[in-house]
């Protein structure tokens, strides 16, 4: 029975690959059988998904470049080997995160169960709004910006908080002028990635994330993302909508260009991360979300299974000469990362 089920799964898998290969080949003017062979080889090597295959422009990469593409599967294997799962809760639980990283948090945060009317007014002082976040959800799910400007607002906010279950309420972040000019309706963030193994810790692939339509910037739902030079804080690329693979030279709301935008307080941001990242070194791969205020950077949150799309988007492959970020995760095979110059603008060793 087990062999029959395995054989059936294999047949079904090949069927899906063949169908996808036909669609991909038709869209790109390629030979379907060649695309199918390429996908099969890629899946044998790193279990690449169809989405990752399209996003990275995998078919057009050289064999050497293909070996450097990092996939969700390859990063999961890395985390299995080097992450101490006992520490994951300090990132997944947003209230615990705010306490562990209090030095870098830069705003008041309270548990939803402790919020009173007076406490809500205090948190909203100066901005007229607060942020509610479910304690243990990711991908921006359930996050709400709640207005607190009058008695009716306060009542509605308290009702939402009490019906929302376990969560946190925090002060709304006031971003600096550069990012306000880009998008005044939502706080833009810079997502950094860190990877830690016995061979050291690296910070890499900073990505500017700005909301497209909503009041919360989250790459999984509603955002435009662009790659930032890790050493200068200057945006290197146009922005891409990760959900539609559409590129934008300017933010459609304001007309401000992404490429060439210089982010403020970059040295302070790097210094903050140099102190914050080691606190999470028991977790081998983290996505750090940073907001930049007039006074400097603050940590928003950190993610244990961070989205990775923009870093390896085919349109931005020129930054690393078409090479992906798997070399940072090859410690799983006892291969240390060695930067040959391709990653100069996007990878920085911390320790």
Residue pairs with C-beta under 8 A, 6 or more apart in sequence:
14 40
17 36
17 39
17 40
17 43
18 32
18 36
20 39
20 50
21 32
21 33
21 35
21 36
21 39
22 32
24 30
24 35
24 53
24 54
24 59
25 31
25 32
25 34
25 35
26 32
28 59
30 59
35 59
38 58
38 59
39 48
39 50
39 53
42 48
42 53
42 58
42 66
45 66
45 67
46 69
46 70
46 71
46 73
46 74
46 326
47 71
47 73
47 74
48 58
48 69
48 71
48 73
49 71
49 72
52 58
52 69
52 71
52 72
52 312
53 59
54 245
55 245
55 309
55 312
55 313
55 314
56 69
56 312
56 313
56 314
56 317
56 324
57 314
57 317
58 66
58 69
60 314
61 69
61 322
62 322
65 322
65 323
65 324
67 326
68 323
68 324
68 325
68 326
68 327
69 312
69 324
69 326
70 308
70 312
70 324
70 325
70 326
70 328
70 329
72 308
74 326
74 329
74 332
75 285
75 308
75 329
77 332
78 195
78 197
78 284
78 285
78 329
78 331
78 332
79 284
79 285
79 304
79 305
81 284
81 332
82 196
82 197
82 198
82 284
82 331
82 332
83 282
83 283
83 284
83 285
83 304
84 282
84 283
86 282
87 280
87 282
87 283
88 283
88 304
89 96
90 96
90 97
90 100
90 280
91 97
91 280
91 283
91 286
91 301
91 302
91 303
91 304
92 136
92 138
92 304
93 135
93 136
94 133
94 134
94 135
94 136
94 167
94 168
94 301
95 109
95 111
95 135
95 168
97 301
97 302
98 105
98 109
98 168
98 170
100 279
101 276
101 279
101 299
101 302
103 275
103 276
104 272
104 275
104 276
104 297
104 298
104 299
105 298
105 299
106 173
106 293
106 295
106 298
106 299
107 170
107 171
107 173
107 298
108 122
108 123
108 170
108 171
109 168
109 169
109 170
109 171
110 119
110 123
110 168
110 169
110 170
111 166
111 167
111 168
111 169
112 132
112 161
112 162
112 164
112 165
112 166
112 167
112 168
112 169
113 166
115 158
115 161
115 169
117 154
117 158
120 130
120 148
120 154
120 157
120 158
120 169
121 148
121 154
123 130
123 148
123 169
123 170
123 171
124 130
124 148
124 149
124 171
124 172
126 174
127 171
127 172
127 174
128 147
128 148
128 149
129 145
129 146
129 147
129 148
129 149
129 172
130 145
130 146
130 148
130 157
130 169
130 170
130 171
130 172
131 143
131 144
131 145
131 146
131 169
131 170
131 171
131 172
131 173
132 142
132 143
132 144
132 146
132 157
132 160
132 161
132 164
132 167
132 168
132 169
133 142
133 143
133 167
133 168
133 170
134 141
134 142
134 143
134 164
134 165
134 166
134 167
135 166
135 167
135 168
136 166
138 303
138 305
139 218
139 220
139 221
139 307
140 216
140 218
140 220
140 221
142 164
142 167
143 216
143 218
144 160
144 216
145 172
145 215
145 216
146 153
146 156
146 157
146 160
146 161
147 153
147 157
148 154
148 157
161 167
161 169
172 187
173 187
173 291
173 293
173 298
173 300
174 293
174 294
175 187
175 188
175 291
175 292
175 293
176 264
176 265
176 292
176 293
176 294
177 264
177 294
178 261
178 262
178 263
178 264
178 292
179 187
179 188
179 210
179 263
179 292
181 254
181 256
182 188
182 210
182 251
182 254
182 256
182 258
182 261
183 210
183 211
183 217
183 251
183 253
183 254
183 256
184 254
185 211
185 215
185 253
186 210
186 211
186 214
186 215
186 216
186 217
187 217
187 291
187 300
188 208
188 209
188 210
188 211
188 217
188 291
189 208
189 209
189 217
189 289
189 290
189 291
189 300
190 206
190 207
190 208
190 209
190 228
190 263
190 269
190 289
190 290
190 291
190 292
191 206
191 207
191 209
191 219
191 225
191 287
191 288
191 289
191 290
191 306
192 203
192 204
192 205
192 206
192 273
192 287
192 288
192 290
193 203
193 204
193 205
193 285
193 286
193 287
193 288
193 306
193 308
193 311
194 201
194 202
194 203
194 204
194 273
194 277
194 280
194 285
194 286
194 288
194 350
195 201
195 202
195 204
195 284
195 285
195 328
195 329
196 202
196 277
196 281
196 283
196 284
196 285
197 284
197 331
197 332
198 331
199 331
199 336
199 337
200 336
200 337
200 349
200 350
200 351
201 277
201 278
201 281
201 349
201 350
201 351
202 328
202 337
202 347
202 348
202 349
202 350
203 230
203 270
203 273
203 277
203 347
203 348
203 349
203 350
204 230
204 311
204 325
204 328
204 343
204 346
204 347
204 348
205 227
205 230
205 310
205 311
205 325
205 346
205 347
206 227
206 228
206 229
206 230
206 346
207 219
207 225
207 226
207 227
207 228
207 310
207 311
208 225
208 226
208 227
208 228
208 235
208 239
208 258
208 261
208 263
209 217
209 218
209 219
209 223
209 224
209 225
209 289
210 217
210 223
210 224
210 225
210 239
210 251
211 217
211 218
211 222
211 223
211 224
212 222
212 223
212 224
212 241
212 252
213 222
214 221
214 222
216 222
217 223
219 225
219 242
219 307
219 309
219 310
220 242
220 243
220 307
221 243
222 243
223 241
223 242
224 239
224 240
224 241
224 248
224 251
224 258
225 239
225 240
225 242
225 309
225 310
226 235
226 236
226 237
226 238
226 239
226 240
226 258
226 259
226 310
227 235
227 236
227 237
227 310
227 311
227 316
227 319
227 346
228 234
228 235
228 236
228 263
229 235
229 236
229 345
229 346
230 270
230 345
230 346
230 347
230 348
231 344
231 345
231 348
232 262
232 266
233 262
233 263
233 264
233 266
233 269
234 260
234 261
234 262
234 263
235 258
235 259
235 260
235 261
235 262
235 263
236 259
236 316
236 319
236 345
237 258
237 259
237 315
237 316
237 319
238 247
238 248
238 249
238 258
238 259
238 315
239 247
239 248
239 249
239 251
239 258
240 246
240 247
240 248
240 310
240 313
240 315
240 316
241 247
241 248
242 307
242 309
242 310
247 315
248 258
249 257
249 258
249 259
250 256
250 257
250 258
251 258
263 269
263 292
264 292
265 292
265 296
265 297
268 296
268 297
269 290
269 292
269 296
269 297
270 348
272 290
272 296
272 297
272 299
273 288
273 290
273 350
274 350
276 288
276 299
277 286
277 288
277 350
278 350
278 351
280 286
280 302
283 304
285 304
285 305
285 306
285 329
286 302
286 303
286 304
286 306
287 302
287 303
287 306
287 307
288 299
288 302
289 299
289 300
289 301
289 302
289 303
290 297
290 298
290 299
290 300
291 297
291 298
291 300
308 325
310 316
311 325
311 346
312 324
312 325
317 323
319 345
319 346
320 342
320 343
320 346
321 342
323 342
323 343
327 335
327 337
327 338
327 343
328 337
328 347
330 336
330 337
331 337
337 347
339 347
